[in-house]
């Protein structure tokens, strides 16, 4: 274990600006001035002038600050850097660029046919040292993944690090040849061909509905939700996770320590993408933005690992009397993804938050976070950060776009028009998820199959339905209502045994029902009820949000009568 280190707490700038209730900022220029003043007082260094990244309405001060922060603050002038730039900064061979990869003393990248020494930008890069994946090569494939980079202000900042151009000898038709451009996804694992692929790079693929009948979803067909590439780690590597407390104290743990120093717990928990069933919202109301998931962006698995509260206690965090500035646990992944959860959830004795190293009794598959991921049961899967490298206890939420923008819901009337934006700060980030249910299988049972019909106490031809139900926050499903005629009449499904492990009901509830064909209408509908008597709305329009998050209206499936 590495010795404890001390450094200024993360988020000091954000807290100095935002936590003063008497301070209001009318535009980006004002926010930018405040940032420069605060940093200058803290660091006593010269600050390079920056252009704001976005324009913003006067009421969007929070978004304005995030926009400026997302570019990064540099603390040196261009004249102070590029010590290794060639004397003749006109033309540089690609072979020389490759010598300045992530293991070199200085880091060079190519964009177009221009070459940049980004060494002194790396410490201030909003995405951390993930930018080093492009070191020694072309930065464009990585920037194409992040839309935030596709702005002139960002290009202007990069230009300050220009050192030369690619030698024409290395160009084909005036461009860097494609075989010289790395594919960020080249080390991604292979996937089971049964998965329904929505996007290949990054990989997003859902479990077929027909494969969701088992209480435990097998690893190979568990849905895949990746925002970026899959980081590659070899078994036995010196992988570490660092915990940072509000006072700046840090403590790091190896993978072996996480598995041997702390008691291991196994929790049965659902992970569900916030966009699960988005395709139904698009079809039932209006087109929602994002991947058009069906019912398979969900899975139920057994997760094993150390409890986060135990690790925080070992790192010196007071679980009984948390400091006032400890309000959130921020998680940072190796590929730049970040999210956070409230500290109350992080340290709840019954919250079962884990640093999971196993999934269904096996080491985590690469697509699901090997070697370590956060497991936040009862919350949207976006908070269970994969490939976990850092945990920061902070007064502030994670400032990543996945916390501040992507996973939020707005009213049905809020639909940004081209060129406009929404007040992202006006909506809270999604944490616990609402009640959900879906039909995953439907099959006809003829009267000659008496053995099956007897299970349901029927003697006539019937239709058998199966599906899942789930409620966030550890709330238990107490009833599943099924209508054979699109909501005119209802009956209750049989709730199947749920061998769940954990302090609360983190796993899903499977159900089944058989309906005599002489009572059938043209469309089935299903809705679930949890132990707080929360249920699902009838229509998608009532819960429509332009991001298509948390689609949970009644699941309706048509029934085609045999002719």
C-alpha positions as CSV (number, residue, x, y, z in Angstrom):
1,X,0.0,0.0,0.0
2,X,1.3,3.4,-0.9
3,X,2.0,6.0,1.8
4,X,-0.7,8.7,2.3
5,X,-0.2,11.9,0.3
6,X,-1.7,15.3,0.9
7,X,-2.9,17.7,-1.8
8,X,-5.5,20.5,-2.0
9,X,-9.0,19.0,-2.1
10,X,-10.6,18.4,-5.5
11,X,-13.3,20.9,-6.3
12,X,-11.9,23.8,-4.3
13,X,-12.5,26.2,-7.3
14,X,-16.0,25.0,-7.9
15,X,-16.9,25.3,-4.2
16,X,-15.4,28.8,-3.9
17,X,-17.5,30.1,-6.8
18,X,-20.8,28.2,-6.4
19,X,-21.1,27.9,-2.6
20,X,-21.5,31.6,-2.0
21,X,-25.2,32.2,-2.0
22,X,-24.8,35.9,-2.4
23,X,-22.8,35.6,-5.6
24,X,-24.5,35.6,-9.0
25,X,-22.8,35.6,-12.5
26,X,-24.6,37.0,-15.4
27,X,-22.5,35.6,-18.3
28,X,-19.5,33.6,-19.3
29,X,-17.2,36.6,-19.3
30,X,-18.0,37.3,-15.6
31,X,-17.5,33.6,-14.7
32,X,-14.2,33.5,-16.6
33,X,-13.0,36.6,-14.7
34,X,-13.9,35.0,-11.4
35,X,-12.1,31.7,-12.3
36,X,-8.9,33.5,-13.3
37,X,-9.0,35.5,-10.1
38,X,-9.6,32.5,-7.9
39,X,-6.9,30.4,-9.5
40,X,-4.4,33.2,-9.4
41,X,-5.0,33.6,-5.7
42,X,-4.7,29.9,-5.1
43,X,-1.7,29.2,-7.3
44,X,0.0,32.6,-7.6
45,X,0.8,31.8,-11.2
46,X,0.2,33.4,-14.5
47,X,-3.0,32.3,-16.4
48,X,-3.2,32.1,-20.1
49,X,-6.3,34.0,-21.4
50,X,-9.0,31.5,-22.4
51,X,-12.0,32.0,-24.6
52,X,-15.3,30.8,-23.2
53,X,-16.4,27.5,-24.8
54,X,-20.1,28.2,-25.1
55,X,-22.3,31.2,-25.1
56,X,-25.0,31.1,-22.4
57,X,-28.1,32.9,-21.4
58,X,-27.8,35.1,-18.3
59,X,-29.7,32.6,-16.2
60,X,-27.4,29.7,-17.0
61,X,-24.4,30.7,-14.8
62,X,-23.9,27.1,-13.7
63,X,-23.7,25.8,-17.2
64,X,-21.4,28.7,-18.1
65,X,-18.9,27.8,-15.4
66,X,-18.9,24.2,-16.5
67,X,-18.3,25.3,-20.0
68,X,-15.2,27.2,-19.1
69,X,-14.0,24.5,-16.7
70,X,-14.4,21.9,-19.4
71,X,-11.7,23.5,-21.5
72,X,-9.2,23.4,-18.6
73,X,-7.0,26.1,-17.0
74,X,-3.4,26.2,-18.0
75,X,-0.8,27.9,-15.9
76,X,2.1,28.5,-18.3
77,X,2.7,30.4,-21.4
78,X,3.4,28.7,-24.7
79,X,6.9,30.2,-24.7
80,X,7.6,28.2,-21.6
81,X,7.0,24.8,-23.2
82,X,7.9,22.5,-26.1
83,X,11.5,22.2,-24.9
84,X,12.0,19.2,-27.2
85,X,10.4,20.7,-30.3
86,X,12.8,20.3,-33.3
87,X,15.0,23.2,-34.2
88,X,13.5,23.2,-37.6
89,X,9.8,23.2,-36.5
90,X,8.6,23.1,-40.1
91,X,8.4,19.4,-41.0
92,X,8.4,16.4,-38.6
93,X,8.3,12.7,-39.6
94,X,5.6,10.5,-38.1
95,X,8.3,8.1,-36.8
96,X,9.5,11.0,-34.6
97,X,5.9,11.6,-33.4
98,X,5.6,8.0,-32.4
99,X,8.6,8.4,-30.1
100,X,6.6,10.9,-28.1
101,X,4.0,8.4,-26.8
102,X,2.6,8.0,-23.3
103,X,5.9,6.5,-22.0
104,X,8.0,9.5,-23.3
105,X,9.0,12.6,-21.4
106,X,7.0,14.8,-23.7
107,X,3.7,14.0,-25.5
108,X,3.0,14.8,-29.1
109,X,-0.2,14.4,-31.1
110,X,-1.3,14.9,-34.7
111,X,-4.5,16.6,-35.8
112,X,-5.0,16.8,-39.5
113,X,-1.4,17.3,-40.7
114,X,-0.4,19.6,-37.8
115,X,1.6,18.4,-34.8
116,X,1.2,19.6,-31.2
117,X,3.2,19.1,-28.0
118,X,0.4,18.7,-25.4
119,X,2.7,17.9,-22.4
120,X,1.7,20.9,-20.4
121,X,-1.9,20.6,-21.2
122,X,-2.3,17.1,-19.8
123,X,-2.4,18.1,-16.1
124,X,-5.3,20.5,-16.9
125,X,-7.2,18.4,-19.3
126,X,-10.8,18.0,-18.1
127,X,-10.7,14.3,-19.0
128,X,-7.5,13.7,-17.0
129,X,-4.7,11.7,-18.5
130,X,-7.0,9.8,-20.8
131,X,-5.7,12.2,-23.5
132,X,-2.5,10.2,-23.3
133,X,-4.1,7.4,-25.3
134,X,-3.6,9.6,-28.3
135,X,0.0,10.5,-27.4
136,X,2.4,9.6,-30.2
137,X,-0.4,9.3,-32.7
138,X,-3.5,11.0,-34.1
139,X,-5.9,12.7,-31.7
140,X,-8.9,12.9,-34.0
141,X,-10.4,9.4,-33.5
142,X,-10.6,10.2,-29.8
143,X,-12.0,13.7,-30.2
144,X,-14.7,12.4,-32.5
145,X,-16.0,10.4,-29.6
146,X,-16.4,13.5,-27.4
147,X,-18.6,16.1,-29.0
148,X,-17.3,18.6,-26.5
149,X,-14.0,18.7,-28.5
150,X,-15.7,19.6,-31.8
151,X,-15.8,23.3,-31.1
152,X,-13.6,26.1,-32.4
153,X,-12.6,27.3,-28.9
154,X,-11.1,23.9,-28.2
155,X,-9.2,23.9,-31.5
156,X,-7.9,27.4,-30.6
157,X,-6.5,26.1,-27.3
158,X,-4.8,23.2,-29.1
159,X,-3.2,25.6,-31.6
160,X,-1.2,27.2,-28.8
161,X,0.7,23.9,-28.6
162,X,1.6,23.8,-32.3
163,X,5.2,22.7,-33.0
164,X,5.2,21.8,-36.7
165,X,3.7,19.8,-39.6
166,X,3.8,16.2,-40.7
167,X,6.5,15.8,-43.3
168,X,5.0,15.5,-46.8
169,X,6.9,12.2,-47.3
170,X,4.5,10.6,-44.8
171,X,1.3,11.9,-46.4
172,X,-0.9,10.2,-48.9
173,X,-3.0,12.6,-51.0
174,X,-2.1,15.3,-48.5
175,X,-3.4,13.3,-45.5
176,X,-2.0,11.0,-42.8
177,X,-2.7,7.5,-44.2
178,X,-5.4,5.6,-42.4
179,X,-3.1,2.8,-41.4
180,X,-1.2,5.3,-39.3
181,X,-4.3,6.3,-37.3
182,X,-5.0,4.2,-34.3
183,X,-8.5,2.8,-33.6
184,X,-9.5,3.6,-30.0
185,X,-11.6,0.4,-30.0
186,X,-9.0,-2.0,-31.4
187,X,-8.6,-3.7,-28.0
188,X,-12.3,-4.1,-27.3
189,X,-13.3,-7.7,-26.4
190,X,-15.4,-9.9,-28.7
191,X,-19.1,-10.2,-27.8
192,X,-21.7,-12.9,-27.9
193,X,-23.5,-12.9,-31.2
194,X,-26.9,-13.3,-29.5
195,X,-26.7,-9.7,-28.3
196,X,-28.7,-7.2,-30.3
197,X,-26.1,-4.5,-31.3
198,X,-27.3,-0.9,-31.3
199,X,-23.8,0.6,-31.9
200,X,-20.5,-1.0,-32.5
201,X,-18.0,1.8,-31.6
202,X,-18.6,2.3,-28.7
203,X,-20.3,-1.0,-28.2
204,X,-23.9,-0.9,-27.0
205,X,-25.9,-4.1,-27.2
206,X,-28.9,-5.4,-25.4
207,X,-30.0,-8.8,-24.2
208,X,-32.6,-10.4,-26.4
209,X,-36.0,-10.6,-24.6
210,X,-36.1,-14.3,-25.0
211,X,-32.9,-14.6,-22.9
212,X,-34.3,-12.7,-19.9
213,X,-36.2,-15.6,-18.4
214,X,-33.6,-16.7,-15.8
215,X,-33.3,-15.1,-12.4
216,X,-29.6,-14.6,-13.0
217,X,-28.5,-13.1,-16.3
218,X,-25.4,-14.9,-17.7
219,X,-22.4,-12.8,-18.1
220,X,-22.0,-13.5,-21.9
221,X,-25.5,-12.1,-22.7
222,X,-25.7,-9.4,-20.0
223,X,-26.4,-6.1,-21.9
224,X,-23.4,-3.9,-22.7
225,X,-23.5,-0.1,-22.3
226,X,-20.2,1.6,-23.1
227,X,-19.7,5.3,-23.6
228,X,-16.2,4.9,-24.8
229,X,-13.6,2.2,-25.4
230,X,-12.9,-0.7,-23.1
231,X,-9.7,-0.2,-21.2
232,X,-7.3,-3.1,-21.3
233,X,-5.7,-4.5,-18.2
234,X,-3.6,-7.6,-17.9
235,X,-4.2,-10.0,-15.1
236,X,-1.7,-9.4,-12.2
237,X,-1.0,-5.8,-13.3
238,X,-0.3,-3.3,-10.6
239,X,-3.8,-1.9,-10.7
240,X,-4.7,0.6,-7.9
241,X,-7.7,2.5,-6.8
242,X,-7.1,5.8,-5.0
243,X,-9.5,7.2,-2.4
244,X,-9.3,11.0,-1.7
245,X,-11.0,12.5,1.3
246,X,-12.3,16.1,1.6
247,X,-9.2,17.2,3.5
248,X,-7.0,16.1,0.6
249,X,-5.7,12.9,2.3
250,X,-5.3,10.0,-0.2
251,X,-4.9,6.3,0.2
252,X,-4.4,3.8,-2.6
253,X,-5.4,0.1,-2.7
254,X,-4.2,-2.7,-5.0
255,X,-6.6,-5.2,-6.4
256,X,-5.2,-7.8,-4.1
257,X,-5.8,-5.6,-1.1
258,X,-9.4,-5.0,-2.1
259,X,-10.0,-8.7,-2.3
260,X,-8.0,-9.9,0.8
261,X,-7.9,-7.0,3.3
262,X,-11.7,-6.4,3.4
263,X,-14.6,-8.8,4.0
264,X,-16.2,-9.8,0.7
265,X,-20.0,-9.4,0.2
266,X,-22.2,-10.8,-2.5
267,X,-25.3,-8.8,-3.6
268,X,-27.9,-9.7,-6.2
269,X,-28.7,-6.5,-8.0
270,X,-30.2,-5.3,-11.3
271,X,-28.3,-2.9,-13.5
272,X,-30.6,-1.0,-15.8
273,X,-29.7,1.6,-18.4
274,X,-31.7,4.8,-18.0
275,X,-32.6,4.4,-21.7
276,X,-34.1,0.9,-21.3
277,X,-37.4,0.8,-23.3
278,X,-36.6,4.2,-25.0
279,X,-37.8,2.7,-28.2
280,X,-41.3,2.3,-26.6
281,X,-41.3,6.0,-25.6
282,X,-40.4,7.0,-29.2
283,X,-43.1,4.8,-30.6
284,X,-45.8,5.7,-28.0
285,X,-45.2,9.4,-27.7
286,X,-42.5,11.3,-29.7
287,X,-39.1,10.4,-30.9
288,X,-36.6,10.6,-28.0
289,X,-32.9,11.2,-28.4
290,X,-30.5,8.4,-27.8
291,X,-30.0,4.7,-28.5
292,X,-33.4,3.0,-29.1
293,X,-33.3,0.3,-26.5
294,X,-36.1,-2.3,-26.3
295,X,-36.6,-4.3,-23.1
296,X,-33.1,-5.7,-22.9
297,X,-31.0,-2.9,-21.5
298,X,-31.3,-4.6,-18.1
299,X,-29.9,-7.6,-16.3
300,X,-29.8,-9.2,-12.9
301,X,-26.5,-10.6,-11.5
302,X,-24.6,-11.5,-8.4
303,X,-21.9,-9.0,-7.6
304,X,-19.0,-9.7,-5.1
305,X,-16.6,-7.3,-3.6
306,X,-15.7,-5.1,-0.6
307,X,-18.2,-2.6,0.7
308,X,-17.4,1.0,-0.1
309,X,-18.1,2.1,3.5
310,X,-15.4,-0.3,4.8
311,X,-12.8,1.0,2.4
312,X,-13.7,4.6,3.3
313,X,-13.4,3.8,7.0
314,X,-10.0,2.3,6.4
315,X,-8.9,5.4,4.5
316,X,-9.7,7.6,7.5
317,X,-13.3,8.7,6.7
318,X,-15.5,9.1,9.8
319,X,-18.7,7.1,9.0
320,X,-20.4,8.1,12.2
321,X,-19.8,11.9,11.9
322,X,-19.1,12.7,8.3
323,X,-17.6,16.1,7.7
324,X,-20.0,18.7,6.5
325,X,-18.2,19.1,3.2
326,X,-18.6,15.4,2.4
327,X,-21.7,15.3,0.4
328,X,-20.9,13.1,-2.6
329,X,-18.8,10.1,-3.6
330,X,-17.4,10.8,-7.0
331,X,-16.3,7.8,-9.1
332,X,-13.7,8.1,-12.0
333,X,-13.2,5.4,-14.5
334,X,-10.0,4.6,-16.4
335,X,-11.5,5.6,-19.8
336,X,-12.6,9.1,-18.5
337,X,-16.2,8.3,-17.5
338,X,-17.3,9.8,-14.2
339,X,-20.3,9.9,-12.0
340,X,-21.3,10.3,-8.3
341,X,-23.8,9.3,-5.7
342,X,-24.9,11.0,-2.5
343,X,-22.6,10.3,0.5
344,X,-25.7,8.9,2.4
345,X,-26.0,6.1,-0.1
346,X,-22.2,5.5,-0.2
347,X,-21.9,4.9,3.5
348,X,-25.3,3.4,4.2
349,X,-24.9,0.1,6.2
350,X,-27.9,-1.3,4.3
351,X,-27.0,0.4,1.0
352,X,-24.7,-2.5,-0.2
353,X,-22.5,-0.2,-2.4
354,X,-19.6,-2.4,-3.4
355,X,-16.3,-2.2,-5.2
356,X,-17.2,-5.3,-7.2
357,X,-14.5,-7.6,-8.6
358,X,-16.7,-10.6,-9.5
359,X,-19.8,-11.0,-11.5
360,X,-21.8,-14.2,-11.1
361,X,-18.8,-15.8,-9.3
362,X,-16.3,-15.0,-12.0
363,X,-13.8,-12.1,-12.5
364,X,-15.6,-9.2,-14.1
365,X,-15.7,-9.5,-17.9
366,X,-13.9,-6.6,-19.6
367,X,-17.2,-5.1,-20.9
368,X,-18.5,-5.0,-17.3
369,X,-15.6,-3.3,-15.6
370,X,-12.6,-5.6,-15.1
371,X,-10.8,-5.5,-12.8
372,X,-13.0,-3.3,-10.5
373,X,-16.3,-1.4,-10.8
374,X,-18.6,0.5,-8.5
375,X,-21.8,-1.4,-7.8
376,X,-24.6,1.0,-6.6
377,X,-27.7,-1.3,-6.3
378,X,-31.1,0.4,-6.6
379,X,-29.6,3.3,-8.7
380,X,-29.5,3.8,-12.4
381,X,-26.6,1.8,-13.9
382,X,-24.9,5.1,-15.0
383,X,-23.7,5.5,-11.4
384,X,-22.0,2.1,-11.2
385,X,-18.8,3.3,-12.8
386,X,-16.7,0.6,-14.5
387,X,-12.9,0.3,-14.6
388,X,-12.8,2.3,-11.4
389,X,-9.6,4.2,-10.7
390,X,-10.5,7.0,-8.2
391,X,-13.0,7.7,-5.5
392,X,-13.2,11.3,-4.4
393,X,-15.3,12.4,-1.4
394,X,-16.4,15.9,-2.2
395,X,-18.8,18.7,-1.4
396,X,-19.7,18.6,-5.1
397,X,-21.2,16.2,-7.5
398,X,-19.1,14.8,-10.3
399,X,-18.7,17.5,-12.9
400,X,-18.7,15.0,-15.8
401,X,-21.2,15.4,-18.6
402,X,-22.7,12.1,-17.5
403,X,-23.6,13.6,-14.2
404,X,-24.4,17.1,-15.2
405,X,-26.2,16.6,-18.6
406,X,-26.8,13.2,-20.0
407,X,-28.8,11.4,-17.3
408,X,-31.5,13.9,-16.4
409,X,-35.2,14.2,-17.1
410,X,-37.2,17.3,-18.1
411,X,-40.9,17.9,-18.6
412,X,-42.8,16.7,-21.7
413,X,-42.9,20.4,-22.9
414,X,-39.1,20.9,-22.8
415,X,-37.8,20.1,-26.3
416,X,-34.7,22.1,-27.3
417,X,-34.9,23.4,-30.8
418,X,-31.8,23.5,-33.1
419,X,-29.3,26.0,-31.8
420,X,-30.9,26.3,-28.4
421,X,-30.2,24.5,-25.1
422,X,-31.9,23.7,-21.8
423,X,-31.0,24.7,-18.3
424,X,-29.2,21.5,-17.4
425,X,-28.7,22.7,-13.8
426,X,-32.5,22.9,-13.2
427,X,-32.9,19.1,-13.1
428,X,-31.3,16.7,-10.7
429,X,-29.2,13.8,-11.9
430,X,-31.0,10.5,-11.9
431,X,-30.2,8.2,-9.0
432,X,-32.8,5.7,-7.8
433,X,-35.0,4.4,-10.6
434,X,-38.8,4.1,-10.7
435,X,-41.0,1.0,-11.1
436,X,-40.4,-0.9,-14.3
437,X,-41.9,-4.1,-15.9
438,X,-41.9,-5.7,-19.2
439,X,-43.2,-8.8,-21.1
440,X,-40.3,-10.9,-22.4
441,X,-42.0,-14.0,-23.7
442,X,-45.4,-14.9,-25.1
443,X,-46.4,-18.4,-26.3
444,X,-49.5,-20.3,-27.1
445,X,-50.4,-23.4,-25.1
446,X,-52.8,-25.8,-26.8
447,X,-55.2,-28.0,-24.9
448,X,-53.1,-31.2,-25.7
449,X,-50.3,-29.9,-23.5
450,X,-52.3,-30.7,-20.3
451,X,-49.1,-30.8,-18.2
452,X,-48.4,-27.1,-18.8
453,X,-52.0,-26.0,-18.5
454,X,-52.3,-27.9,-15.2
455,X,-49.5,-25.6,-13.8
456,X,-51.9,-22.7,-14.3
457,X,-55.0,-24.5,-13.3
458,X,-56.5,-24.3,-16.8
459,X,-58.1,-26.9,-19.1
460,X,-58.5,-24.8,-22.3
461,X,-56.2,-23.2,-24.8
462,X,-54.3,-20.3,-23.3
463,X,-51.5,-17.8,-23.9
464,X,-48.6,-17.8,-21.4
465,X,-46.7,-14.6,-20.7
466,X,-43.5,-14.1,-18.8
467,X,-41.5,-11.1,-17.8
468,X,-39.6,-9.0,-15.2
469,X,-40.5,-6.3,-12.8
470,X,-38.2,-4.0,-10.8
471,X,-38.2,-1.0,-8.5
472,X,-35.2,1.1,-7.6
473,X,-34.1,2.1,-4.1
474,X,-34.4,-1.5,-2.8
475,X,-38.2,-1.4,-2.9
476,X,-39.8,-4.8,-3.3
477,X,-42.3,-5.6,-6.1
478,X,-45.5,-6.7,-4.4
479,X,-47.8,-7.1,-7.5
480,X,-47.7,-7.4,-11.2
481,X,-51.0,-6.6,-13.0
482,X,-51.6,-8.0,-16.5
483,X,-54.4,-7.0,-18.8
484,X,-55.4,-9.3,-21.7
485,X,-57.5,-6.5,-23.3
486,X,-55.3,-3.4,-23.2
487,X,-56.4,-2.1,-19.8
488,X,-60.1,-3.0,-19.7
489,X,-59.7,-5.8,-17.3
490,X,-56.9,-7.0,-15.1
491,X,-55.6,-10.0,-13.3
492,X,-52.5,-10.6,-11.2
493,X,-49.5,-12.6,-12.4
494,X,-47.7,-15.2,-10.3
495,X,-44.5,-13.8,-8.7
496,X,-41.7,-16.4,-9.0
497,X,-39.2,-17.2,-6.2
498,X,-36.5,-14.6,-6.0
499,X,-33.3,-16.0,-4.3
500,X,-31.9,-12.5,-3.7
501,X,-28.8,-11.7,-1.7
502,X,-28.3,-8.3,0.0
503,X,-29.8,-6.0,2.6
504,X,-32.7,-4.9,0.4
505,X,-34.6,-6.0,-2.7
506,X,-32.0,-5.1,-5.2
507,X,-32.8,-7.9,-7.7
508,X,-35.7,-8.1,-10.1
509,X,-38.9,-10.0,-9.7
510,X,-39.8,-12.5,-12.5
511,X,-43.4,-13.3,-13.1
512,X,-45.7,-15.4,-15.3
513,X,-49.3,-15.8,-16.1
514,X,-51.6,-17.8,-18.4
515,X,-54.7,-16.3,-19.9
516,X,-57.5,-18.4,-21.6
517,X,-57.7,-17.6,-25.3
518,X,-61.5,-17.0,-25.0
519,X,-60.7,-14.0,-22.7
520,X,-58.1,-12.5,-25.0
521,X,-58.3,-9.1,-26.6
522,X,-55.9,-7.8,-29.2
523,X,-53.2,-6.4,-26.9
524,X,-51.6,-7.3,-23.6
525,X,-50.6,-4.7,-21.0
526,X,-48.5,-5.0,-17.9
527,X,-47.7,-2.8,-14.9
528,X,-46.0,-3.4,-11.6
529,X,-46.5,-2.1,-8.1
530,X,-43.8,-1.8,-5.4
531,X,-44.0,-1.9,-1.7
532,X,-44.6,1.9,-1.5
533,X,-47.5,1.4,-3.9
534,X,-45.7,3.2,-6.7
535,X,-46.8,2.0,-10.1
536,X,-46.3,2.8,-13.8
537,X,-48.1,5.5,-15.8
538,X,-50.5,4.4,-18.6
539,X,-49.0,6.6,-21.3
540,X,-45.5,7.6,-22.5
541,X,-46.6,11.1,-23.3
542,X,-47.2,11.8,-19.6
543,X,-43.6,10.9,-18.8
544,X,-42.0,11.9,-22.1
545,X,-38.6,13.6,-21.8
546,X,-36.5,14.5,-24.9
547,X,-33.6,12.4,-23.6
548,X,-35.8,9.3,-23.4
549,X,-34.7,8.4,-19.9
550,X,-36.7,6.2,-17.5
551,X,-39.3,5.0,-20.0
552,X,-41.7,3.1,-17.7
553,X,-45.2,3.4,-19.1
554,X,-47.3,0.2,-19.3
555,X,-45.6,-2.3,-21.6
556,X,-48.0,-3.2,-24.3
557,X,-47.6,-6.2,-26.7
558,X,-50.0,-7.0,-29.5
559,X,-51.4,-10.5,-29.7
560,X,-52.1,-11.9,-33.2
561,X,-54.7,-14.6,-33.0
562,X,-54.0,-17.7,-35.0
563,X,-56.1,-17.8,-38.2
